[in-house]
């Protein structure tokens, strides 16, 4: 393999990981800075640092967690530059908050992955019902009318599916299967 194709592959791998985790990284940054403009600027800086250090990233590990660690340091530097703005948290409190935000984000990601796996265990009609209600935003009354069933029957079916999904997600997260 040539150096050029190695670099192309590296760029594609990095781009795919960055795009796949963009929202999670931005959400982490926004949670800690509470300013959309600053969050966007910081995310650009973080993206540049991630690219510079991409050779140190271990493929197969959690890219978002790595990016959040880089984001945390970038935000700390940004905070130090914000001397004009009173900051409600000192650096130690901020570090604790950042650690908690990373933990919550990782837990959320694990639950999201579990949800996708658990959805595959739901039969096709159940998945269609969930999609109608939560992806397309149809009312229960509208779904009931389309299916020729009562609203109560639709509510009961949705509740059963949601219970199955919740149990499945909790089991996967508890077992650490993800």
Backbone as CSV, one residue per row, in Angstrom:
resi,resn,N_x,N_y,N_z,CA_x,CA_y,CA_z,C_x,C_y,C_z
1,UNK,0.839,-1.170,0.000,0.000,0.000,0.000,0.886,1.235,0.000
2,UNK,0.553,2.220,-0.809,1.371,3.417,-0.909,1.064,4.363,0.236
3,UNK,1.967,5.346,0.417,1.778,6.318,1.486,0.512,7.141,1.244
4,UNK,0.264,7.450,-0.051,-0.926,8.239,-0.393,-2.216,7.497,-0.051
5,UNK,-2.274,6.209,-0.382,-3.497,5.458,-0.077,-3.643,5.237,1.426
6,UNK,-2.512,5.103,2.151,-2.577,5.009,3.609,-3.182,6.277,4.199
7,UNK,-2.731,7.426,3.672,-3.242,8.702,4.170,-4.722,8.865,3.816
8,UNK,-5.097,8.451,2.605,-6.516,8.527,2.206,-7.382,7.685,3.137
9,UNK,-6.886,6.498,3.446,-7.634,5.615,4.349,-7.751,6.225,5.743
10,UNK,-6.658,6.846,6.198,-6.659,7.494,7.512,-7.665,8.645,7.537
11,UNK,-7.690,9.439,6.472,-8.629,10.558,6.384,-10.065,10.038,6.402
12,UNK,-10.317,8.985,5.645,-11.673,8.430,5.604,-12.082,7.869,6.960
13,UNK,-11.181,7.164,7.619,-11.478,6.596,8.935,-11.767,7.715,9.936
14,UNK,-10.921,8.740,9.932,-11.106,9.863,10.850,-12.427,10.576,10.562
15,UNK,-12.676,10.857,9.290,-13.903,11.566,8.923,-15.133,10.782,9.341
16,UNK,-15.118,9.483,9.119,-16.273,8.657,9.486,-16.515,8.699,10.994
17,UNK,-15.435,8.592,11.758,-15.583,8.619,13.216,-16.046,9.991,13.701
18,UNK,-15.494,11.044,13.102,-15.866,12.399,13.517,-17.331,12.679,13.188
19,UNK,-17.757,12.312,11.999,-19.155,12.548,11.605,-20.099,11.719,12.477
20,UNK,-19.740,10.461,12.712,-20.603,9.585,13.512,-20.754,10.075,14.948
21,UNK,-19.751,10.767,15.448,-19.776,11.197,16.851,-19.947,12.700,17.020
22,UNK,-20.185,13.419,15.936,-20.275,14.879,15.967,-21.278,15.374,17.016
23,UNK,-22.484,14.868,16.976,-23.531,15.357,17.890,-23.179,15.082,19.347
24,UNK,-22.618,13.927,19.586,-22.261,13.571,20.963,-21.163,14.490,21.496
25,UNK,-20.176,14.778,20.670,-19.077,15.657,21.083,-19.590,17.082,21.283
26,UNK,-20.400,17.544,20.331,-20.948,18.899,20.447,-21.822,19.015,21.695
27,UNK,-22.639,18.010,21.934,-23.491,18.023,23.122,-22.675,18.099,24.401
28,UNK,-21.576,17.371,24.427,-20.689,17.406,25.592,-20.131,18.816,25.784
29,UNK,-19.642,19.403,24.714,-19.047,20.748,24.806,-20.105,21.764,25.215
30,UNK,-21.259,21.715,24.572,-22.327,22.675,24.885,-22.783,22.538,26.330
31,UNK,-22.822,21.332,26.827,-23.208,21.112,28.219,-22.275,21.855,29.168
32,UNK,-21.010,21.937,28.805,-20.030,22.535,29.706,-19.812,24.032,29.490
33,UNK,-20.123,24.556,28.299,-19.873,25.986,28.073,-21.161,26.813,27.998
34,UNK,-22.289,26.188,27.738,-23.587,26.871,27.703,-23.618,28.059,26.744
35,UNK,-22.899,27.978,25.661,-22.860,29.060,24.676,-22.646,28.397,23.310
36,UNK,-23.659,28.497,22.444,-23.602,27.786,21.162,-22.437,28.252,20.284
37,UNK,-22.200,29.555,20.244,-21.106,30.066,19.420,-19.762,29.562,19.940
38,UNK,-19.586,29.654,21.249,-18.342,29.153,21.842,-18.219,27.645,21.625
39,UNK,-19.319,26.934,21.756,-19.286,25.472,21.571,-18.858,25.115,20.151
40,UNK,-19.382,25.859,19.184,-18.995,25.590,17.788,-17.509,25.884,17.563
41,UNK,-17.033,27.004,18.122,-15.606,27.343,17.995,-14.730,26.289,18.660
42,UNK,-15.134,25.885,19.843,-14.353,24.877,20.574,-14.363,23.555,19.814
43,UNK,-15.505,23.196,19.248,-15.563,21.935,18.508,-14.627,21.961,17.303
44,UNK,-14.520,23.097,16.658,-13.578,23.197,15.538,-12.142,23.009,16.019
45,UNK,-11.816,23.645,17.149,-10.474,23.473,17.715,-10.242,22.009,18.097
46,UNK,-11.248,21.403,18.699,-11.139,19.998,19.109,-10.930,19.113,17.880
47,UNK,-11.667,19.377,16.819,-11.524,18.568,15.603,-10.104,18.647,15.058
48,UNK,-9.530,19.856,15.093,-8.150,20.020,14.614,-7.177,19.229,15.490
49,UNK,-7.366,19.291,16.808,-6.488,18.546,17.715,-6.661,17.040,17.512
50,UNK,-7.911,16.601,17.348,-8.161,15.171,17.137,-7.439,14.676,15.891
51,UNK,-7.476,15.483,14.838,-6.791,15.094,13.605,-5.285,15.013,13.826
52,UNK,-4.743,16.021,14.528,-3.300,16.027,14.792,-2.865,14.813,15.611
53,UNK,-3.729,14.363,16.509,-3.373,13.262,17.410,-4.009,11.936,16.987
54,UNK,-4.591,11.888,15.818,-5.331,10.691,15.405,-4.459,9.438,15.386
55,UNK,-3.157,9.598,15.147,-2.262,8.426,15.148,-2.177,7.773,16.525
56,UNK,-2.518,8.513,17.583,-2.472,7.940,18.933,-3.786,7.277,19.319
57,UNK,-4.842,7.492,18.529,-6.143,6.897,18.830,-6.110,5.410,18.498
58,UNK,-6.620,4.595,19.408,-6.672,3.148,19.194,-7.991,2.796,18.527
59,UNK,-7.920,2.342,17.277,-9.122,1.948,16.548,-9.813,0.831,17.328
60,UNK,-11.132,0.945,17.419,-11.910,-0.052,18.157,-12.286,0.416,19.547
61,UNK,-11.622,1.501,20.013,-12.023,2.067,21.299,-13.042,3.162,21.039
62,UNK,-13.550,3.772,22.089,-14.626,4.755,21.981,-14.062,6.112,21.522
63,UNK,-14.280,6.424,20.253,-13.792,7.679,19.688,-14.378,8.880,20.420
64,UNK,-15.671,8.818,20.726,-16.323,9.951,21.394,-15.730,10.188,22.773
65,UNK,-15.445,9.122,23.502,-14.841,9.290,24.835,-13.464,9.943,24.704
66,UNK,-12.706,9.518,23.710,-11.399,10.135,23.466,-11.578,11.613,23.091
67,UNK,-12.532,11.883,22.221,-12.790,13.256,21.805,-13.260,14.117,22.982
68,UNK,-14.043,13.541,23.881,-14.497,14.304,25.036,-13.334,14.605,25.981
69,UNK,-12.373,13.701,26.075,-11.190,13.971,26.898,-10.406,15.141,26.308
70,UNK,-10.263,15.146,24.991,-9.592,16.272,24.316,-10.431,17.540,24.488
71,UNK,-11.744,17.404,24.360,-12.644,18.555,24.515,-12.512,19.162,25.905
72,UNK,-12.419,18.303,26.885,-12.306,18.770,28.277,-11.098,19.681,28.438
73,UNK,-9.957,19.261,27.913,-8.747,20.085,28.012,-8.889,21.377,27.210
74,UNK,-9.503,21.273,26.053,-9.712,22.466,25.222,-10.641,23.452,25.932
75,UNK,-11.672,22.926,26.580,-12.604,23.799,27.306,-11.892,24.448,28.503
76,UNK,-11.053,23.698,29.192,-10.306,24.286,30.310,-9.445,25.441,29.827
77,UNK,-8.785,25.284,28.683,-7.997,26.388,28.110,-8.900,27.550,27.724
78,UNK,-10.046,27.258,27.156,-10.995,28.310,26.774,-11.452,29.070,28.022
79,UNK,-11.718,28.326,29.085,-12.173,28.968,30.333,-11.093,29.912,30.883
80,UNK,-9.866,29.514,30.782,-8.774,30.357,31.292,-8.677,31.667,30.500
81,UNK,-9.044,31.590,29.223,-9.023,32.792,28.381,-10.226,33.693,28.636
82,UNK,-11.223,33.179,29.336,-12.450,33.934,29.595,-12.351,34.709,30.916
83,UNK,-11.226,35.297,31.201,-11.028,35.953,32.490,-11.995,37.107,32.709
84,UNK,-12.468,37.692,31.621,-13.391,38.821,31.751,-14.762,38.361,32.219
85,UNK,-15.088,37.133,31.909,-16.409,36.606,32.248,-16.321,35.855,33.576
86,UNK,-17.151,36.232,34.547,-17.112,35.489,35.805,-17.580,34.049,35.584
87,UNK,-16.801,33.119,36.065,-17.133,31.707,35.888,-17.686,31.159,37.199
88,UNK,-18.838,30.549,37.156,-19.470,30.084,38.385,-18.767,28.885,39.032
89,UNK,-17.913,28.204,38.304,-17.243,27.022,38.846,-15.735,27.219,38.781
90,UNK,-15.039,26.753,39.804,-13.579,26.782,39.701,-13.143,25.578,38.866
91,UNK,-11.855,25.490,38.551,-11.370,24.427,37.658,-11.628,23.034,38.225
92,UNK,-11.506,22.880,39.537,-11.729,21.561,40.141,-13.205,21.158,40.008
93,UNK,-14.095,22.089,40.288,-15.523,21.800,40.136,-15.857,21.513,38.680
94,UNK,-15.243,22.293,37.794,-15.465,22.075,36.374,-14.991,20.688,35.960
95,UNK,-13.824,20.274,36.450,-13.293,18.951,36.104,-14.246,17.851,36.576
96,UNK,-14.826,18.009,37.762,-15.792,17.018,38.256,-17.026,16.985,37.361
97,UNK,-17.488,18.166,36.980,-18.650,18.243,36.092,-18.337,17.603,34.742
98,UNK,-17.144,17.860,34.220,-16.755,17.278,32.929,-16.684,15.760,33.021
99,UNK,-16.130,15.248,34.124,-16.065,13.786,34.307,-17.461,13.184,34.333
100,UNK,-18.361,13.842,35.036,-19.735,13.346,35.118,-20.401,13.401,33.744
101,UNK,-20.148,14.464,32.992,-20.732,14.592,31.652,-20.225,13.479,30.735
102,UNK,-18.949,13.129,30.839,-18.405,12.025,30.036,-19.093,10.716,30.426
103,UNK,-19.232,10.486,31.733,-19.861,9.241,32.199,-21.309,9.150,31.710
104,UNK,-22.034,10.247,31.802,-23.432,10.255,31.350,-23.496,10.031,29.846
105,UNK,-22.606,10.677,29.110,-22.601,10.516,27.658,-22.302,9.070,27.267
106,UNK,-21.333,8.453,27.935,-20.990,7.056,27.625,-22.150,6.133,27.974
107,UNK,-22.801,6.406,29.097,-23.945,5.586,29.490,-25.085,5.762,28.485
108,UNK,-25.310,6.996,28.068,-26.353,7.260,27.075,-26.048,6.521,25.777
109,UNK,-24.791,6.559,25.354,-24.407,5.875,24.123,-24.619,4.376,24.255
110,UNK,-24.274,3.806,25.407,-24.476,2.368,25.620,-25.961,2.025,25.536
111,UNK,-26.801,2.872,26.097,-28.254,2.630,26.061,-28.785,2.785,24.630
112,UNK,-28.223,3.727,23.872,-28.657,3.914,22.485,-28.299,2.683,21.645
113,UNK,-27.095,2.181,21.834,-26.672,0.981,21.100,-27.549,-0.209,21.507
114,UNK,-27.812,-0.321,22.812,-28.671,-1.410,23.293,-30.068,-1.296,22.691
115,UNK,-30.592,-0.083,22.615,-31.920,0.117,22.021,-31.944,-0.408,20.590
116,UNK,-30.925,-0.079,19.819,-30.893,-0.559,18.429,-30.872,-2.073,18.365
117,UNK,-30.103,-2.702,19.240,-30.056,-4.165,19.255,-31.388,-4.748,19.725
118,UNK,-31.990,-4.124,20.718,-33.254,-4.632,21.263,-34.399,-4.436,20.270
119,UNK,-34.346,-3.389,19.495,-35.394,-3.173,18.485,-35.452,-4.329,17.489
120,UNK,-34.296,-4.954,17.236,-34.274,-6.082,16.305,-35.016,-7.294,16.850
121,UNK,-35.234,-7.330,18.153,-35.954,-8.446,18.766,-37.473,-8.247,18.713
122,UNK,-37.902,-7.046,18.393,-39.334,-6.746,18.294,-39.812,-7.166,16.908
123,UNK,-41.009,-7.765,16.852,-41.514,-8.206,15.539,-41.790,-7.003,14.627
124,UNK,-41.935,-7.294,13.339,-42.074,-6.226,12.333,-43.269,-5.328,12.615
125,UNK,-44.389,-5.918,13.010,-45.569,-5.078,13.267,-45.327,-4.161,14.466
126,UNK,-44.593,-4.634,15.448,-44.263,-3.803,16.604,-43.345,-2.653,16.219
127,UNK,-42.352,-2.955,15.380,-41.441,-1.888,14.929,-42.193,-0.855,14.087
128,UNK,-43.129,-1.336,13.261,-43.926,-0.391,12.458,-44.780,0.489,13.359
129,UNK,-45.325,-0.108,14.406,-46.135,0.665,15.345,-45.283,1.734,16.036
130,UNK,-44.100,1.352,16.483,-43.193,2.318,17.123,-42.805,3.432,16.149
131,UNK,-42.519,3.050,14.917,-42.127,4.056,13.925,-43.278,5.023,13.657
132,UNK,-44.481,4.487,13.540,-45.637,5.357,13.292,-45.808,6.364,14.423
133,UNK,-45.667,5.867,15.637,-45.917,6.732,16.799,-44.754,7.689,17.056
134,UNK,-43.517,7.181,17.045,-42.397,8.008,17.520,-41.516,8.595,16.427
135,UNK,-41.426,7.979,15.261,-40.634,8.576,14.182,-41.494,9.510,13.337
136,UNK,-42.708,9.035,13.018,-43.594,9.857,12.181,-44.476,10.770,13.013
137,UNK,-44.550,10.517,14.316,-45.310,11.382,15.205,-46.818,11.279,15.064
138,UNK,-47.286,10.141,14.572,-48.734,9.973,14.425,-49.375,9.831,15.805
139,UNK,-50.590,10.315,15.912,-51.315,10.163,17.171,-51.789,8.721,17.312
140,UNK,-52.044,8.327,18.537,-52.557,6.987,18.788,-53.918,6.826,18.109
141,UNK,-54.731,7.868,18.147,-56.055,7.808,17.502,-55.910,7.552,15.997
142,UNK,-54.957,8.223,15.375,-54.733,8.056,13.939,-54.255,6.636,13.619
143,UNK,-53.346,6.125,14.423,-52.837,4.769,14.214,-53.974,3.761,14.403
144,UNK,-54.766,3.970,15.452,-55.888,3.061,15.730,-56.854,3.026,14.555
145,UNK,-57.113,4.184,14.000,-58.035,4.261,12.857,-57.448,3.527,11.644
146,UNK,-56.149,3.741,11.371,-55.503,3.076,10.231,-55.513,1.563,10.370
147,UNK,-55.324,1.088,11.607,-55.236,-0.347,11.836,-56.589,-0.986,12.147
148,UNK,-57.623,-0.153,12.289,-58.947,-0.673,12.599,-59.027,-1.279,13.996
149,UNK,-58.271,-0.659,14.906,-58.258,-1.149,16.287,-58.613,-0.001,17.222
150,UNK,-58.898,-0.340,18.457,-59.234,0.711,19.427,-57.959,1.424,19.897
151,UNK,-58.133,2.642,20.390,-56.997,3.383,20.945,-56.410,2.657,22.150
152,UNK,-57.285,2.067,22.951,-56.819,1.338,24.136,-55.914,0.176,23.715
153,UNK,-56.317,-0.523,22.656,-55.499,-1.645,22.161,-54.126,-1.153,21.702
154,UNK,-54.092,-0.005,21.037,-52.811,0.562,20.575,-51.964,0.983,21.764
155,UNK,-52.575,1.648,22.749,-51.822,2.041,23.955,-51.233,0.815,24.650
156,UNK,-52.053,-0.235,24.796,-51.567,-1.456,25.470,-50.405,-2.084,24.703
157,UNK,-50.530,-2.137,23.384,-49.454,-2.722,22.553,-48.173,-1.897,22.687
158,UNK,-48.310,-0.569,22.622,-47.133,0.297,22.786,-46.498,0.107,24.163
159,UNK,-47.325,0.017,25.201,-46.784,-0.182,26.554,-46.050,-1.508,26.676
160,UNK,-46.596,-2.574,26.073,-45.924,-3.884,26.122,-44.567,-3.815,25.407
161,UNK,-44.552,-3.190,24.239,-43.305,-3.080,23.475,-42.283,-2.252,24.253
162,UNK,-42.720,-1.131,24.810,-41.800,-0.278,25.570,-41.253,-1.008,26.798
163,UNK,-42.095,-1.807,27.452,-41.621,-2.589,28.606,-40.577,-3.611,28.176
164,UNK,-40.838,-4.290,27.052,-39.871,-5.259,26.533,-38.543,-4.578,26.209
165,UNK,-38.637,-3.424,25.563,-37.416,-2.696,25.204,-36.650,-2.246,26.441
166,UNK,-37.367,-1.718,27.419,-36.713,-1.256,28.645,-36.017,-2.413,29.355
167,UNK,-36.703,-3.548,29.481,-36.090,-4.718,30.124,-34.848,-5.173,29.357
168,UNK,-34.966,-5.221,28.041,-33.851,-5.660,27.195,-32.661,-4.706,27.332
169,UNK,-32.926,-3.403,27.280,-31.849,-2.401,27.392,-31.171,-2.507,28.751
170,UNK,-31.974,-2.576,29.809,-31.390,-2.668,31.152,-30.546,-3.927,31.310
171,UNK,-31.027,-5.034,30.745,-30.277,-6.289,30.830,-28.936,-6.177,30.100
172,UNK,-28.964,-5.604,28.901,-27.722,-5.470,28.131,-26.733,-4.545,28.830
173,UNK,-27.229,-3.441,29.360,-26.344,-2.497,30.035,-25.788,-3.130,31.319
174,UNK,-26.656,-3.832,32.067,-26.232,-4.479,33.320,-25.168,-5.556,33.049
175,UNK,-25.364,-6.314,31.980,-24.412,-7.373,31.643,-23.136,-6.827,31.004
176,UNK,-23.208,-5.565,30.597,-22.039,-4.968,29.952,-21.726,-5.611,28.618
177,UNK,-22.792,-6.095,27.952,-22.638,-6.759,26.666,-22.123,-5.792,25.618
178,UNK,-22.381,-4.526,25.801,-22.068,-3.537,24.761,-20.631,-3.122,24.790
